[in-house]
């Protein structure tokens, strides 16, 4: 292990986490605490141990850009711990860690320091990707905490939350992971994207937090909401991973989200998915309406894939029939629509919403990488004010 890091290890009983922090020696901890999970952390449990790099924080502590334990708790470096420990647990941990970091910032080698005034990010590639979600899948309290929604049943209303998806260093753009047998033959590293946490949020909290992120982390002109509406044969986890891959690869300026309707996630369940997408039109219409009205996004951009096109176009028709004001849509990508050609052409010809641009992506290219078809420059890369999705304040030194 590297020096200057925090080691997080869940206990065997699954109710607490052991936190150990290390200094110059990566073998002998400088301190340790055992903390309980926050009450709502059952849906955000981390299955294995992980580490947080302290080295980038030392310069900020030494330059008093982080002036105390409260400031340390607000850093993005401790992002994985906010969902696990809650505000009280994280505050207690930071109270113990901050004196250690302050003393270390006075003595560490200059190679571990960074230029004053530059925000240091412990994960410079932002490989722990945040994606927001809404779903009309039925919550399943007995399921895997990382997969808390049923693949077999629909709910009467919507559930909201966010997922943390880890993008490995071996990731290749356009891919969510190479099959294990191919990696074995080629002796390649595991490049599979993995969901590391799923946190359900009350509806009001979801919209408040999404609006807050857009308002505080993005500049005017960059406050975009990007939404993936998946298609046939896609589970909740697969939708989260694909949304994270699109946002990470395209470096989109704004917040990435996905809407997951109750696809069963099986190649033999086509007829069942057809019935489910039809029954999901109402909840999808509500989500799109709320997204434009409550998120604070300047523009809403959509990646609609496969059978999801049926639900999306029907949702727009439903909003138009209710005489709802047109949605504020930016770029709309129709990716390999699973719809009769004549029906699709008729619906899009009478598209009831104004948008900046509509792009039809067809064929296997759209299935592999819906935002980057061969021979086509996606409109998403030419958005006004487009920059690296981290923003200047998050660029590593």
C-alpha positions as CSV (number, residue, x, y, z in Angstrom):
1,X,0.0,0.0,0.0
2,X,1.0,3.6,-0.5
3,X,1.9,5.9,2.5
4,X,-0.7,8.4,3.7
5,X,-4.0,6.7,3.1
6,X,-7.2,5.8,5.0
7,X,-8.2,2.1,5.0
8,X,-11.9,1.2,5.3
9,X,-12.9,-2.3,6.2
10,X,-16.4,-3.4,7.0
11,X,-16.7,-5.7,10.0
12,X,-17.7,-9.3,9.7
13,X,-21.1,-8.7,11.2
14,X,-21.9,-6.1,8.6
15,X,-22.9,-3.4,11.1
16,X,-19.8,-1.3,11.4
17,X,-16.6,-0.3,9.6
18,X,-13.0,-0.2,10.9
19,X,-11.1,2.9,9.8
20,X,-7.3,3.0,10.0
21,X,-5.1,5.8,8.8
22,X,-1.4,5.5,7.8
23,X,1.4,8.0,7.5
24,X,4.9,7.6,6.2
25,X,4.7,3.9,7.0
26,X,2.2,1.9,5.0
27,X,2.5,-1.0,7.4
28,X,1.9,0.7,10.8
29,X,-1.4,2.7,11.3
30,X,-1.1,6.1,13.0
31,X,-4.7,5.7,14.4
32,X,-7.9,3.8,14.2
33,X,-11.6,4.0,14.9
34,X,-14.6,1.7,14.6
35,X,-17.8,3.4,13.5
36,X,-21.4,2.2,12.9
37,X,-23.2,2.6,9.7
38,X,-25.6,5.4,9.3
39,X,-29.3,4.4,9.7
40,X,-29.9,4.8,6.0
41,X,-26.6,3.1,5.0
42,X,-28.1,-0.4,4.4
43,X,-28.5,0.5,0.7
44,X,-25.0,1.9,0.4
45,X,-22.9,-0.8,2.0
46,X,-19.4,-1.3,0.5
47,X,-18.8,-5.1,0.1
48,X,-15.0,-5.1,0.3
49,X,-12.3,-2.9,1.9
50,X,-11.1,0.2,0.1
51,X,-8.6,3.0,0.6
52,X,-8.7,6.8,0.3
53,X,-5.5,8.5,-0.7
54,X,-4.5,11.3,1.8
55,X,-1.5,12.7,-0.1
56,X,-3.5,15.1,-2.2
57,X,-5.1,16.5,0.9
58,X,-1.9,17.4,2.6
59,X,-1.2,20.5,0.6
60,X,-4.7,21.9,1.2
61,X,-4.4,21.3,4.9
62,X,-0.9,22.8,5.0
63,X,-2.1,25.9,3.0
64,X,-5.2,26.2,5.3
65,X,-7.5,25.7,2.4
66,X,-9.0,23.0,4.6
67,X,-9.0,24.8,8.0
68,X,-10.5,22.2,10.3
69,X,-12.4,18.9,10.7
70,X,-15.6,20.4,9.4
71,X,-13.8,21.5,6.2
72,X,-12.3,18.1,5.8
73,X,-15.7,16.4,6.0
74,X,-16.9,18.5,3.1
75,X,-14.1,17.5,0.7
76,X,-14.9,15.3,-2.3
77,X,-12.0,13.0,-1.3
78,X,-14.2,11.5,1.4
79,X,-17.2,11.1,-0.9
80,X,-17.4,7.3,-0.4
81,X,-17.8,7.8,3.4
82,X,-20.7,10.2,3.3
83,X,-23.3,7.6,2.5
84,X,-21.8,5.0,4.9
85,X,-21.2,6.9,8.1
86,X,-23.7,9.8,8.0
87,X,-22.9,13.3,9.1
88,X,-22.2,12.5,12.8
89,X,-20.0,9.5,12.1
90,X,-18.0,11.3,9.4
91,X,-17.6,14.4,11.7
92,X,-16.2,12.1,14.4
93,X,-13.7,10.5,12.0
94,X,-12.6,13.8,10.6
95,X,-12.1,15.2,14.1
96,X,-9.6,12.4,14.7
97,X,-7.9,12.6,11.3
98,X,-7.5,16.3,10.9
99,X,-4.8,16.8,13.6
100,X,-2.8,13.9,12.1
101,X,-3.0,15.5,8.6
102,X,-2.1,18.9,10.0
103,X,1.1,17.6,11.7
104,X,2.0,15.5,8.6
105,X,1.6,18.5,6.3
106,X,4.5,20.2,8.1
107,X,6.9,17.3,7.6
108,X,6.0,15.3,4.5
109,X,8.4,15.4,1.5
110,X,7.7,18.2,-1.0
111,X,6.9,15.5,-3.7
112,X,3.6,14.9,-1.8
113,X,2.7,18.6,-1.9
114,X,0.7,20.4,-4.5
115,X,0.6,24.0,-5.5
116,X,-1.4,26.3,-3.1
117,X,-4.8,27.4,-4.4
118,X,-5.3,24.3,-6.6
119,X,-8.0,21.9,-5.6
120,X,-6.5,18.4,-5.3
121,X,-8.7,15.5,-6.2
122,X,-7.8,12.1,-4.7
123,X,-9.4,10.4,-7.7
124,X,-8.0,12.6,-10.6
125,X,-9.9,10.6,-13.3
126,X,-13.1,10.7,-11.3
127,X,-13.4,7.0,-11.5
128,X,-16.1,6.8,-8.8
129,X,-18.9,8.1,-10.9
130,X,-22.2,9.5,-9.5
131,X,-25.4,8.7,-11.4
132,X,-28.9,9.7,-10.3
133,X,-31.8,7.4,-11.0
134,X,-35.6,7.2,-11.0
135,X,-37.4,3.9,-11.4
136,X,-40.9,2.4,-11.3
137,X,-39.4,-1.0,-10.4
138,X,-40.7,-2.4,-7.1
139,X,-38.3,-2.0,-4.1
140,X,-37.2,-5.3,-2.7
141,X,-35.9,-5.0,0.9
142,X,-34.6,-8.5,0.9
143,X,-32.4,-8.1,-2.2
144,X,-28.7,-7.4,-2.5
145,X,-28.2,-3.9,-1.1
146,X,-26.5,-2.9,-4.3
147,X,-29.5,-4.2,-6.3
148,X,-32.5,-3.1,-4.2
149,X,-35.1,-3.2,-7.0
150,X,-37.0,-6.2,-8.4
151,X,-36.5,-7.3,-12.0
152,X,-39.8,-9.0,-12.0
153,X,-42.3,-6.5,-10.6
154,X,-43.5,-2.9,-11.2
155,X,-44.4,-0.4,-8.5
156,X,-47.3,2.0,-8.4
157,X,-45.1,5.0,-8.0
158,X,-41.5,6.2,-8.5
159,X,-38.4,5.5,-6.4
160,X,-35.4,7.9,-6.5
161,X,-31.8,7.8,-5.5
162,X,-28.2,7.7,-6.8
163,X,-25.6,5.0,-7.6
164,X,-21.8,5.1,-7.3
165,X,-20.2,3.3,-10.2
166,X,-16.4,2.5,-10.1
167,X,-14.7,2.8,-13.5
168,X,-11.4,0.7,-13.4
169,X,-8.2,2.1,-14.6
170,X,-8.2,-0.6,-17.4
171,X,-11.5,0.8,-18.8
172,X,-11.7,1.3,-22.5
173,X,-14.1,3.9,-23.9
174,X,-17.3,2.5,-25.2
175,X,-17.1,-0.7,-23.1
176,X,-18.6,-1.7,-19.8
177,X,-16.3,-4.7,-19.5
178,X,-14.7,-7.5,-21.4
179,X,-16.0,-11.1,-20.9
180,X,-14.0,-13.0,-18.3
181,X,-13.0,-15.8,-20.8
182,X,-11.6,-13.2,-23.2
183,X,-9.6,-11.6,-20.4
184,X,-8.3,-15.0,-19.4
185,X,-7.1,-15.8,-22.9
186,X,-5.5,-12.4,-23.3
187,X,-4.2,-12.2,-19.7
188,X,-5.8,-8.8,-19.4
189,X,-6.8,-6.9,-16.3
190,X,-10.4,-6.8,-15.2
191,X,-12.0,-3.8,-16.9
192,X,-15.6,-4.3,-15.7
193,X,-17.5,-1.3,-14.3
194,X,-19.1,-2.1,-11.0
195,X,-21.8,-0.5,-8.9
196,X,-20.2,0.2,-5.5
197,X,-23.2,1.8,-3.7
198,X,-26.9,2.4,-4.2
199,X,-28.7,4.9,-2.1
200,X,-32.4,5.5,-2.1
201,X,-33.6,9.0,-1.5
202,X,-37.0,10.5,-0.7
203,X,-38.5,12.3,-3.6
204,X,-38.1,15.8,-2.2
205,X,-34.5,15.1,-1.1
206,X,-33.7,13.7,-4.5
207,X,-34.8,16.9,-6.4
208,X,-33.2,19.2,-3.8
209,X,-29.8,17.4,-4.0
210,X,-29.8,17.2,-7.8
211,X,-30.7,20.9,-8.1
212,X,-28.0,21.7,-5.5
213,X,-25.3,19.8,-7.4
214,X,-26.2,21.6,-10.6
215,X,-26.2,25.0,-9.0
216,X,-23.0,24.6,-7.0
217,X,-20.7,22.3,-9.0
218,X,-21.4,23.6,-12.5
219,X,-21.1,27.0,-14.1
220,X,-23.9,28.8,-16.0
221,X,-24.1,27.1,-19.5
222,X,-22.9,23.8,-18.0
223,X,-25.9,23.0,-15.8
224,X,-27.2,20.2,-18.0
225,X,-29.0,17.0,-17.1
226,X,-28.2,13.9,-19.2
227,X,-30.6,11.0,-19.0
228,X,-30.4,7.4,-20.3
229,X,-33.7,5.6,-20.9
230,X,-32.7,2.0,-21.5
231,X,-34.2,-0.6,-23.7
232,X,-35.1,-4.3,-23.7
233,X,-33.2,-6.9,-21.7
234,X,-31.5,-4.4,-19.2
235,X,-31.5,-4.8,-15.5
236,X,-31.3,-2.0,-13.0
237,X,-27.6,-2.5,-12.4
238,X,-26.8,-2.7,-16.1
239,X,-28.6,0.6,-16.6
240,X,-26.6,2.2,-13.9
241,X,-23.3,1.0,-15.4
242,X,-24.2,2.0,-18.9
243,X,-25.2,5.5,-17.7
244,X,-21.9,5.9,-15.8
245,X,-20.0,4.7,-18.9
246,X,-21.6,7.3,-21.1
247,X,-21.1,10.1,-18.7
248,X,-17.5,9.1,-18.0
249,X,-16.4,8.6,-21.6
250,X,-18.0,11.7,-23.0
251,X,-16.9,14.0,-20.1
252,X,-20.4,15.5,-20.1
253,X,-20.8,18.9,-18.6
254,X,-23.6,18.3,-16.1
255,X,-25.2,15.5,-14.0
256,X,-25.8,12.1,-15.4
257,X,-29.0,10.1,-14.6
258,X,-31.0,7.2,-15.9
259,X,-34.6,6.1,-15.8
260,X,-35.0,2.3,-15.3
261,X,-38.4,0.8,-16.2
262,X,-39.0,-2.8,-15.1
263,X,-37.3,-4.8,-17.9
264,X,-36.8,-8.3,-16.7
265,X,-33.2,-8.3,-18.1
266,X,-33.6,-11.6,-20.0
267,X,-33.3,-12.3,-23.8
268,X,-36.4,-14.6,-23.6
269,X,-38.6,-12.0,-21.9
270,X,-39.3,-9.8,-24.9
271,X,-43.1,-10.1,-24.7
272,X,-43.1,-9.3,-21.0
273,X,-40.9,-6.2,-21.6
274,X,-43.3,-5.1,-24.3
275,X,-46.1,-5.1,-21.8
276,X,-44.0,-3.5,-19.1
277,X,-42.8,-0.5,-21.2
278,X,-46.4,0.2,-22.1
279,X,-47.4,0.2,-18.4
280,X,-44.4,2.5,-17.6
281,X,-45.5,5.4,-19.8
282,X,-47.3,7.3,-17.0
283,X,-44.4,7.2,-14.5
284,X,-41.9,8.0,-17.2
285,X,-44.0,11.0,-18.2
286,X,-44.1,12.2,-14.6
287,X,-40.3,11.9,-14.3
288,X,-39.7,13.9,-17.4
289,X,-42.1,16.6,-16.3
290,X,-40.5,16.8,-12.9
291,X,-37.0,16.7,-14.3
292,X,-37.6,19.8,-16.4
293,X,-39.5,21.6,-13.6
294,X,-37.6,20.7,-10.4
295,X,-34.0,19.8,-11.3
296,X,-32.8,23.3,-12.1
297,X,-31.2,22.0,-15.3
298,X,-30.8,24.6,-18.0
299,X,-31.3,21.9,-20.6
300,X,-32.2,18.2,-20.5
301,X,-30.5,15.8,-23.0
302,X,-31.7,12.3,-23.6
303,X,-30.2,9.0,-24.7
304,X,-33.1,6.8,-25.5
305,X,-32.2,3.2,-26.4
306,X,-34.1,0.3,-28.1
307,X,-37.5,-0.4,-26.6
308,X,-37.2,2.7,-24.4
309,X,-38.1,4.7,-27.4
310,X,-41.7,3.4,-27.3
311,X,-42.1,4.6,-23.7
312,X,-40.4,7.9,-24.3
313,X,-42.5,8.9,-27.4
314,X,-45.7,7.7,-25.7
315,X,-44.8,9.7,-22.6
316,X,-44.4,12.9,-24.7
317,X,-47.7,12.2,-26.4
318,X,-49.3,11.8,-23.0
319,X,-47.9,15.1,-21.8
320,X,-49.1,16.8,-24.9
321,X,-52.6,15.4,-24.5
322,X,-52.7,16.9,-21.0
323,X,-51.7,20.2,-22.6
324,X,-48.5,20.3,-20.6
325,X,-46.1,23.1,-21.6
326,X,-43.3,21.8,-23.9
327,X,-40.3,20.3,-22.1
328,X,-36.9,22.0,-22.2
329,X,-35.1,19.4,-24.3
330,X,-31.6,19.9,-25.7
331,X,-30.1,16.9,-27.6
332,X,-32.3,13.8,-28.1
333,X,-30.6,10.7,-29.3
334,X,-32.9,7.9,-30.6
335,X,-30.5,4.9,-30.3
336,X,-31.5,1.8,-32.3
337,X,-35.3,2.4,-31.8
338,X,-37.2,-0.9,-31.3
339,X,-40.3,0.4,-33.1
340,X,-42.1,-0.2,-36.4
341,X,-40.5,2.2,-39.0
342,X,-43.8,3.7,-40.0
343,X,-44.9,4.2,-36.4
344,X,-41.6,5.7,-35.4
345,X,-41.5,8.1,-38.4
346,X,-45.1,9.2,-37.7
347,X,-44.5,9.9,-34.1
348,X,-41.2,11.8,-34.6
349,X,-42.6,13.8,-37.5
350,X,-45.3,15.1,-35.1
351,X,-42.7,15.3,-32.2
352,X,-44.7,17.3,-29.6
353,X,-41.7,18.9,-27.9
354,X,-39.2,21.5,-29.1
355,X,-35.6,20.5,-28.9
356,X,-32.2,21.7,-30.1
357,X,-31.4,18.6,-32.2
358,X,-32.7,15.1,-32.8
359,X,-30.3,12.3,-33.9
360,X,-31.2,8.8,-35.0
361,X,-28.6,6.2,-34.4
362,X,-29.2,2.8,-35.8
363,X,-27.6,-0.6,-36.0
364,X,-25.1,-2.4,-33.7
365,X,-22.9,0.7,-33.3
366,X,-25.7,2.3,-31.3
367,X,-25.9,-0.8,-29.1
368,X,-22.2,-0.7,-28.2
369,X,-21.8,3.0,-27.8
370,X,-25.0,5.0,-28.3
371,X,-23.2,8.4,-28.2
372,X,-20.4,7.7,-30.6
373,X,-21.6,6.0,-33.8
374,X,-19.0,5.4,-36.5
375,X,-18.5,8.2,-38.9
376,X,-20.7,10.6,-36.9
377,X,-19.7,13.4,-34.5
378,X,-22.3,13.3,-31.7
379,X,-24.0,16.6,-31.0
380,X,-23.3,16.1,-27.3
381,X,-19.6,17.0,-27.8
382,X,-20.6,20.3,-29.3
383,X,-22.8,21.6,-26.5
384,X,-22.5,25.2,-25.7
385,X,-20.0,25.8,-23.0
386,X,-18.7,22.2,-23.1
387,X,-15.7,21.5,-20.9
388,X,-14.2,18.6,-19.0
389,X,-17.0,17.4,-16.7
390,X,-14.9,17.9,-13.6
391,X,-14.6,21.7,-14.0
392,X,-11.5,23.7,-13.4
393,X,-11.8,23.5,-9.7
394,X,-11.5,19.7,-9.7
395,X,-8.6,19.4,-12.1
396,X,-5.6,17.7,-10.4
397,X,-2.4,19.7,-10.1
